Amino acid sequence: MKKLITSLALTGLLAALTACSGADDTDQTADSGPVTLKVARDPGLDKGAVAAFDERVAQFEKANPDIDVVPQEYNWTATTFTAQLAGNTLPDVFTVPFTDGRGLIERKQIADISGLVSALPYAGKFSATVTKAGQADDGKMWAVPIAAYGQALHYNRTLFKQAGLDPDKPPATWDELRSAAKQIADTTGKAGYAQLTADNTGGWILTTLDYAFGGRAEKLDGDKATAELDTPQMTEVLRLLKSMRWDDNSMGSNFLYDWGSINQAFAAGQIGMYVSGGGNYGSLVTQNALKPADYGVTVVPLKDSPDAGVLGGGTLATVSAKASEPVKAAAVKWIDFYYLKKLVDQQSAVLDAKTIAASKQPVGVPQLPVFDKATYDKSLKWVAQYVNVPLAQMTPYTDKMFDQPLVTEPSRSTQEVYKILDPVVQSVLTQKDADIADLLKKADAEAQALLDRN
């Protein structure tokens, strides 16, 4: 973007681009002038966040005068991504969750950028745990991990205070969480605890709680995947949610939350606690106008079980399968500049933090490291003077996030299995007489049939 584009002009430009065939990228050659690169930008950002993004674009274009960057609003959601992929309406560089990586690679629905990625000077520093999500069977990296997370319990410090709870001592067990949720609901009239249930997030968070109770959603034996949804651990989780909903009346009245709507309600002070990715503070501030003083975060409570762990995942940067060679090269330069270099290079880290802080956007949100922990620790020191998030309110999470066992998400048909679980948790929260045993038996059979087909 050689000049800043207003949202109205950008809308018209994108409409024109969409109306054209994908031939523009495919036919673009190195001799046809500047490469036009369409890159993903989160929708619904406030003015400060847009300004910070635009400044980063300007910095990139100055360093790469042969590349013209065009931002395109994009956010991965299960209900729209498949249609966008099939319709070729995605930007050249777009992001997907770890769970989508292997499937996109196997179906060749994203570009093979492994040669370009392997040439990056820090390619060997990626965490072995996160790298797998973007690798093909031969170990080549088609999709680049740019962020990793462990699930966390987010809570509203203001509601805690109003309910007579100590916001510096959030729940450390599920019994304490249940008690705090009821106290918040009884005292403030707000939902003490809320649960994601829609757009595959119901299955995502239900699996998170299952892990915390010592369960697993699948068992792998070579190429054979066995669904393990109908288990004592999953049953215990659903019984807890059922008790909180119907006995304690501590979960409010909305039981169809997706990721966007639960963030909105939490930022508006309508929810005392909910479980989501540990690095969610940035989205809450830039997209939902969260008041920093309200925010608290801690680790997800784990049951006293040797198998209890925290579900971990992350985000991959990918390149459209329709991209030409010049566009692929430009795309990897953007991924390097915008997502990665700030994590491994001091000058880049300071420039990124300074630019973002100047626009009053969050700097220093806790994340699990994409690279090795030593590199992560150094990067925090580089940007320390620009950190503007309430770190003291995040210590219940940051003090313990590396101590909890991190367990990867189910690896087979992940989003499809999550979708199967959505109506299970919805039923438990909306039907007082919901038969948990029957719901799990049917979900397990449906998931197994799906795994057998794939």
C-alpha positions as CSV (number, residue, x, y, z in Angstrom):
1,M,0.0,0.0,0.0
2,K,2.0,2.9,-1.3
3,K,-0.6,5.3,0.1
4,L,-2.8,4.7,3.1
5,I,-6.1,3.3,1.8
6,T,-9.4,4.3,3.5
7,S,-11.7,1.5,4.4
8,L,-14.2,2.6,1.8
9,A,-11.7,2.7,-1.0
10,L,-10.3,-0.6,0.2
11,T,-13.7,-2.2,0.1
12,G,-14.1,-1.1,-3.5
13,L,-10.6,-2.3,-4.4
14,L,-11.3,-5.7,-2.9
15,A,-14.6,-6.0,-4.7
16,A,-12.8,-5.4,-8.0
17,L,-10.1,-7.9,-7.2
18,T,-12.7,-10.5,-6.3
19,A,-14.6,-9.9,-9.5
20,C,-11.5,-10.7,-11.5
21,S,-10.2,-14.2,-11.9
22,G,-7.2,-15.5,-9.9
23,A,-5.1,-15.1,-13.1
24,D,-3.6,-11.8,-11.8
25,D,-1.4,-13.7,-9.3
26,T,-0.8,-16.7,-11.5
27,D,0.3,-14.6,-14.5
28,Q,2.4,-12.1,-12.6
29,T,6.0,-12.4,-13.5
30,A,9.1,-10.8,-12.1
31,D,9.3,-8.5,-15.2
32,S,5.8,-7.1,-15.0
33,G,6.5,-4.4,-12.5
34,P,5.9,-4.3,-8.7
35,V,4.4,-7.5,-7.2
36,T,1.0,-6.9,-5.7
37,L,0.7,-8.9,-2.4
38,K,-2.7,-9.2,-0.7
39,V,-2.2,-9.8,3.1
40,A,-4.6,-10.6,5.9
41,R,-5.6,-7.9,8.4
42,D,-7.9,-8.7,11.3
43,P,-11.4,-7.2,10.8
44,G,-13.0,-4.8,13.3
45,L,-9.7,-3.3,14.5
46,D,-9.9,0.1,16.2
47,K,-8.2,3.1,14.5
48,G,-5.0,2.8,16.5
49,A,-4.6,-0.8,15.5
50,V,-5.2,0.0,11.8
51,A,-2.7,2.8,12.0
52,A,-0.1,0.5,13.5
53,F,-0.7,-2.0,10.8
54,D,-0.5,0.6,8.0
55,E,2.7,1.9,9.5
56,R,4.2,-1.6,9.4
57,V,3.1,-1.9,5.7
58,A,4.8,1.4,4.9
59,Q,8.0,0.2,6.6
60,F,7.9,-3.1,4.6
61,E,7.3,-1.3,1.3
62,K,10.2,1.1,1.9
63,A,12.5,-1.9,2.5
64,N,10.9,-3.8,-0.5
65,P,10.1,-1.2,-3.2
66,D,9.2,-3.9,-5.7
67,I,6.3,-5.1,-3.6
68,D,2.9,-3.3,-3.2
69,V,1.0,-4.6,-0.2
70,V,-2.8,-4.5,-0.2
71,P,-4.4,-5.3,3.2
72,Q,-7.6,-7.5,3.0
73,E,-9.8,-8.0,6.1
74,Y,-9.7,-11.7,7.0
75,N,-10.3,-13.8,10.1
76,W,-10.4,-17.6,10.1
77,T,-13.8,-19.0,11.1
78,A,-14.9,-22.6,10.6
79,T,-18.1,-21.5,8.9
80,T,-16.6,-19.3,6.2
81,F,-13.1,-20.6,5.6
82,T,-14.0,-23.6,3.4
83,A,-16.1,-21.4,1.1
84,Q,-13.4,-18.7,0.9
85,L,-10.8,-21.4,0.1
86,A,-13.0,-23.0,-2.6
87,G,-14.0,-19.6,-4.1
88,N,-10.4,-18.3,-4.2
89,T,-11.3,-15.2,-2.2
90,L,-8.6,-15.4,0.4
91,P,-5.6,-13.0,0.5
92,D,-2.3,-14.3,-0.8
93,V,-1.0,-14.5,2.8
94,F,-3.6,-15.8,5.3
95,T,-3.6,-17.5,8.7
96,V,-5.1,-20.7,9.9
97,P,-5.1,-22.6,13.2
98,F,-2.6,-25.4,13.8
99,T,-5.4,-28.0,13.3
100,D,-5.9,-27.0,9.7
101,G,-2.2,-27.2,8.6
102,R,-1.7,-30.9,7.8
103,G,-5.0,-31.2,5.9
104,L,-4.3,-28.2,3.7
105,I,-0.9,-29.5,3.0
106,E,-2.1,-33.0,2.1
107,R,-4.7,-31.6,-0.2
108,K,-2.2,-29.1,-1.7
109,Q,-4.6,-26.3,-0.9
110,I,-1.8,-24.0,0.1
111,A,1.5,-23.2,-1.7
112,D,4.7,-25.1,-1.0
113,I,7.0,-22.4,0.4
114,S,9.3,-24.8,2.1
115,G,12.4,-23.8,0.1
116,L,11.9,-20.2,0.8
117,V,11.3,-20.8,4.5
118,S,14.3,-23.0,4.9
119,A,16.5,-20.2,3.6
120,L,15.5,-17.9,6.4
121,P,18.5,-17.4,8.7
122,Y,16.6,-18.6,11.8
123,A,14.8,-21.6,10.3
124,G,16.6,-23.9,12.6
125,K,15.4,-22.2,15.8
126,F,11.7,-23.1,15.5
127,S,10.4,-25.1,18.5
128,A,10.1,-28.7,17.4
129,T,6.7,-28.9,19.1
130,V,5.1,-26.1,17.1
131,T,6.9,-26.9,13.8
132,K,5.0,-30.1,13.2
133,A,1.7,-28.3,12.6
134,G,3.0,-26.8,9.4
135,Q,5.1,-29.7,8.0
136,A,4.4,-32.1,5.3
137,D,5.1,-35.8,5.8
138,D,8.6,-35.3,4.5
139,G,9.3,-32.7,7.1
140,K,9.3,-29.7,4.8
141,M,7.5,-26.6,6.1
142,W,4.7,-25.5,3.9
143,A,3.0,-23.4,6.7
144,V,4.9,-21.2,9.1
145,P,4.0,-21.2,12.9
146,I,3.7,-17.5,13.9
147,A,2.0,-17.8,17.3
148,A,1.5,-20.5,19.9
149,Y,-0.7,-20.7,22.9
150,G,-1.8,-22.7,25.9
151,Q,-5.4,-22.3,27.0
152,A,-6.0,-19.9,29.9
153,L,-8.8,-18.8,32.3
154,H,-9.6,-15.2,31.6
155,Y,-11.4,-13.3,34.4
156,N,-12.9,-9.9,35.1
157,R,-11.1,-8.3,38.1
158,T,-13.8,-5.7,38.6
159,L,-16.5,-8.4,38.9
160,F,-14.3,-10.3,41.3
161,K,-14.0,-7.3,43.5
162,Q,-17.8,-6.6,43.4
163,A,-18.4,-10.2,44.4
164,G,-16.1,-10.0,47.3
165,L,-13.4,-12.2,45.7
166,D,-9.7,-11.4,45.6
167,P,-8.7,-10.8,42.0
168,D,-5.0,-11.5,42.8
169,K,-6.0,-15.0,43.9
170,P,-8.1,-16.5,41.1
171,P,-9.5,-20.1,41.2
172,A,-6.8,-22.7,41.3
173,T,-9.2,-25.7,41.3
174,W,-12.5,-26.5,39.6
175,D,-14.3,-26.5,42.9
176,E,-13.0,-23.0,43.5
177,L,-14.0,-21.9,40.0
178,R,-17.5,-23.2,40.5
179,S,-17.8,-21.5,43.9
180,A,-16.4,-18.2,42.4
181,A,-18.8,-18.4,39.5
182,K,-21.8,-18.7,41.8
183,Q,-20.7,-15.9,44.0
184,I,-20.2,-13.6,41.0
185,A,-23.6,-14.5,39.6
186,D,-25.4,-14.2,43.0
187,T,-23.8,-10.9,43.8
188,T,-23.6,-9.0,40.5
189,G,-26.2,-10.6,38.4
190,K,-23.6,-11.3,35.6
191,A,-22.6,-14.7,34.3
192,G,-20.0,-16.0,36.7
193,Y,-18.6,-18.4,34.1
194,A,-19.5,-18.7,30.4
195,Q,-18.7,-21.4,27.9
196,L,-18.0,-21.3,24.1
197,T,-20.5,-23.5,22.3
198,A,-20.8,-22.5,18.6
199,D,-18.8,-22.5,15.3
200,N,-16.6,-25.5,16.5
201,T,-15.5,-23.5,19.6
202,G,-17.9,-25.6,21.7
203,G,-15.9,-28.7,20.8
204,W,-12.6,-26.8,21.2
205,I,-13.3,-25.7,24.8
206,L,-15.0,-29.0,25.8
207,T,-11.8,-30.8,24.6
208,T,-9.8,-28.3,26.6
209,L,-11.7,-29.1,29.8
210,D,-11.5,-32.8,29.0
211,Y,-7.7,-32.5,28.8
212,A,-7.7,-30.6,32.1
213,F,-9.6,-33.5,33.7
214,G,-7.1,-36.1,32.3
215,G,-9.0,-37.2,29.2
216,R,-8.1,-37.2,25.5
217,A,-10.5,-36.9,22.5
218,E,-8.7,-39.5,20.4
219,K,-6.2,-42.4,20.6
220,L,-3.7,-43.0,17.8
221,D,-2.2,-46.3,17.0
222,G,-0.2,-45.9,13.8
223,D,-2.6,-44.8,11.1
224,K,-5.6,-45.9,13.2
225,A,-7.5,-43.1,15.1
226,T,-10.0,-44.0,17.7
227,A,-12.5,-41.5,19.1
228,E,-12.6,-41.2,22.9
229,L,-15.4,-38.8,23.5
230,D,-17.5,-41.2,25.6
231,T,-15.2,-41.3,28.6
232,P,-15.5,-40.8,32.4
233,Q,-13.5,-37.5,32.0
234,M,-15.7,-36.0,29.4
235,T,-18.7,-37.1,31.4
236,E,-17.4,-35.4,34.5
237,V,-16.8,-32.2,32.6
238,L,-20.4,-32.1,31.3
239,R,-21.8,-33.0,34.7
240,L,-19.9,-30.0,36.1
241,L,-21.2,-27.7,33.5
242,K,-24.7,-29.0,33.9
243,S,-24.5,-28.4,37.7
244,M,-23.2,-24.9,37.2
245,R,-26.0,-24.1,34.7
246,W,-29.0,-25.7,36.4
247,D,-28.2,-26.0,40.1
248,D,-26.0,-22.9,40.6
249,N,-27.6,-20.7,37.8
250,S,-24.1,-19.2,37.4
251,M,-23.6,-19.3,33.6
252,G,-25.9,-16.5,32.5
253,S,-28.5,-16.8,29.8
254,N,-26.5,-16.9,26.5
255,F,-25.5,-20.4,25.6
256,L,-24.6,-19.8,21.9
257,Y,-21.3,-18.0,22.2
258,D,-18.7,-18.2,19.5
259,W,-15.2,-16.7,19.8
260,G,-16.2,-13.2,18.7
261,S,-19.3,-12.9,20.8
262,I,-17.8,-14.2,24.0
263,N,-14.9,-11.8,23.7
264,Q,-17.4,-8.9,23.2
265,A,-19.5,-9.9,26.2
266,F,-16.4,-10.4,28.4
267,A,-15.0,-7.0,27.4
268,A,-18.4,-5.4,28.2
269,G,-18.3,-6.7,31.7
270,Q,-21.0,-9.3,31.3
271,I,-18.9,-12.4,32.1
272,G,-16.8,-13.2,35.1
273,M,-14.7,-16.0,33.7
274,Y,-14.2,-18.0,30.5
275,V,-11.6,-20.3,28.9
276,S,-9.8,-19.4,25.7
277,G,-6.3,-19.0,24.3
278,G,-3.8,-17.4,26.7
279,G,-2.8,-14.6,24.4
280,N,-6.3,-13.3,23.9
281,Y,-5.7,-9.9,25.6
282,G,-4.6,-8.2,22.3
283,S,-7.9,-9.1,20.6
284,L,-9.9,-8.1,23.6
285,V,-8.3,-4.6,23.5
286,T,-8.1,-3.9,19.8
287,Q,-11.4,-5.4,18.7
288,N,-13.6,-5.2,21.8
289,A,-12.4,-2.1,23.7
290,L,-11.6,-4.0,26.9
291,K,-10.7,-1.8,29.9
292,P,-7.2,-3.0,31.0
293,A,-8.1,-2.5,34.6
294,D,-10.8,-5.2,34.3
295,Y,-8.5,-7.9,33.0
296,G,-7.1,-10.8,34.8
297,V,-5.8,-14.2,33.5
298,T,-4.6,-17.4,35.1
299,V,-3.8,-20.9,34.1
300,V,-6.6,-23.5,33.5
301,P,-7.1,-25.5,36.7
302,L,-5.9,-29.1,36.3
303,K,-7.4,-32.1,38.0
304,D,-5.2,-34.3,40.2
305,S,-4.5,-36.8,37.4
306,P,-1.2,-37.9,35.9
307,D,-2.8,-37.3,32.4
308,A,-4.2,-33.8,33.1
309,G,-2.8,-31.2,30.8
310,V,-3.4,-27.9,29.0
311,L,-4.6,-27.9,25.4
312,G,-2.1,-26.1,23.2
313,G,-2.4,-24.8,19.7
314,G,-1.4,-21.9,17.6
315,T,-1.6,-20.0,14.3
316,L,0.1,-20.8,10.9
317,A,0.8,-18.3,8.2
318,T,0.1,-19.8,4.8
319,V,0.3,-18.7,1.1
320,S,-2.4,-19.2,-1.5
321,A,-2.0,-22.2,-3.7
322,K,-2.8,-19.9,-6.7
323,A,0.2,-17.6,-6.0
324,S,2.8,-17.2,-8.7
325,E,6.5,-17.7,-7.9
326,P,7.1,-13.9,-7.5
327,V,4.0,-13.6,-5.2
328,K,5.2,-16.6,-3.1
329,A,8.6,-15.0,-2.7
330,A,7.0,-11.7,-1.7
331,A,4.7,-13.5,0.7
332,V,7.6,-15.2,2.6
333,K,9.3,-11.8,2.9
334,W,6.1,-10.4,4.4
335,I,5.8,-13.4,6.8
336,D,9.4,-12.9,7.8
337,F,9.0,-9.1,8.3
338,Y,5.6,-8.9,9.9
339,Y,5.3,-12.1,11.9
340,L,8.7,-13.6,12.6
341,K,11.7,-11.3,12.6
342,K,10.5,-9.4,15.6
343,L,10.8,-12.6,17.6
344,V,14.4,-13.3,16.7
345,D,16.1,-10.0,15.7
346,Q,16.5,-7.2,18.2
347,Q,16.3,-4.3,15.7
348,S,13.1,-5.7,14.2
349,A,11.7,-6.4,17.7
350,V,12.3,-2.8,18.8
351,L,10.9,-1.3,15.6
352,D,7.7,-3.4,15.8
353,A,7.2,-2.7,19.5
354,K,7.9,1.0,19.1
355,T,5.5,1.3,16.2
356,I,2.7,-0.6,17.9
357,A,3.2,1.3,21.2
358,A,3.1,4.6,19.4
359,S,-0.5,3.7,18.3
360,K,-1.4,2.7,21.9
361,Q,-1.8,-0.9,21.0
362,P,-0.8,-3.8,23.2
363,V,2.9,-4.7,23.5
364,G,4.0,-7.6,25.7
365,V,1.0,-9.9,25.7
366,P,2.1,-13.3,27.1
367,Q,2.6,-16.0,24.4
368,L,4.1,-19.5,24.3
369,P,7.3,-19.3,22.3
370,V,7.4,-20.1,18.6
371,F,11.2,-20.4,18.8
372,D,13.3,-21.8,21.6
373,K,12.7,-20.4,25.1
374,A,16.1,-18.7,25.2
375,T,15.2,-16.7,22.1
376,Y,11.8,-15.9,23.6
377,D,13.4,-14.6,26.9
378,K,15.8,-12.4,24.9
379,S,13.0,-10.9,22.9
380,L,11.1,-9.9,26.0
381,K,14.1,-7.9,27.2
382,W,14.5,-6.2,23.9
383,V,11.1,-4.6,24.1
384,A,10.8,-4.2,27.8
385,Q,10.6,-0.4,27.6
386,Y,7.6,-0.5,25.2
387,V,5.5,-3.0,27.2
388,N,2.2,-1.4,27.9
389,V,0.0,-4.3,29.1
390,P,-0.8,-4.9,32.8
391,L,1.7,-7.6,33.4
392,A,1.1,-7.6,37.1
393,Q,-2.5,-8.6,36.5
394,M,-1.2,-11.5,34.3
395,T,1.2,-13.1,36.7
396,P,-1.2,-15.8,37.8
397,Y,-0.8,-17.0,34.2
398,T,2.8,-16.1,33.4
399,D,4.2,-17.5,36.6
400,K,2.8,-20.9,35.8
401,M,2.3,-21.2,32.0
402,F,5.6,-23.0,31.4
403,D,5.0,-25.4,34.3
404,Q,1.8,-27.0,33.0
405,P,2.0,-30.1,30.7
406,L,1.1,-28.9,27.2
407,V,-0.9,-31.3,25.1
408,T,-1.5,-30.8,21.4
409,E,-5.0,-30.7,19.9
410,P,-6.5,-33.9,18.4
411,S,-4.7,-34.4,15.1
412,R,-7.3,-36.2,13.0
413,S,-10.3,-34.3,11.5
414,T,-10.0,-31.9,14.4
415,Q,-12.4,-29.2,13.4
416,E,-15.0,-31.8,12.2
417,V,-14.8,-33.5,15.6
418,Y,-15.1,-30.2,17.4
419,K,-18.2,-29.5,15.3
420,I,-19.7,-32.8,16.4
421,L,-19.2,-31.7,20.1
422,D,-20.9,-28.3,19.7
423,P,-24.4,-29.6,20.0
424,V,-23.4,-31.8,22.9
425,V,-22.5,-28.9,25.1
426,Q,-25.3,-26.8,23.8
427,S,-27.8,-29.5,24.8
428,V,-26.4,-29.8,28.3
429,L,-26.7,-26.0,28.8
430,T,-30.2,-25.6,27.3
431,Q,-32.0,-28.8,28.2
432,K,-32.3,-29.6,31.9
433,D,-33.0,-33.2,31.3
434,A,-30.2,-33.7,28.7
435,D,-28.9,-37.3,28.8
436,I,-25.2,-36.9,28.9
437,A,-24.5,-40.6,28.5
438,D,-26.6,-40.8,25.4
439,L,-25.2,-37.5,23.9
440,L,-21.6,-38.8,24.3
441,K,-22.4,-42.2,23.0
442,K,-23.9,-40.8,19.8
443,A,-21.1,-38.2,19.4
444,D,-18.5,-40.9,19.8
445,A,-20.0,-43.0,17.2
446,E,-20.4,-40.1,14.8
447,A,-16.7,-39.1,15.4
448,Q,-15.5,-42.6,14.9
449,A,-17.4,-42.9,11.6
450,L,-15.7,-39.7,10.5
451,L,-12.3,-40.9,11.5
452,D,-12.8,-44.2,9.7
453,R,-13.6,-42.4,6.5
454,N,-10.6,-40.2,6.7
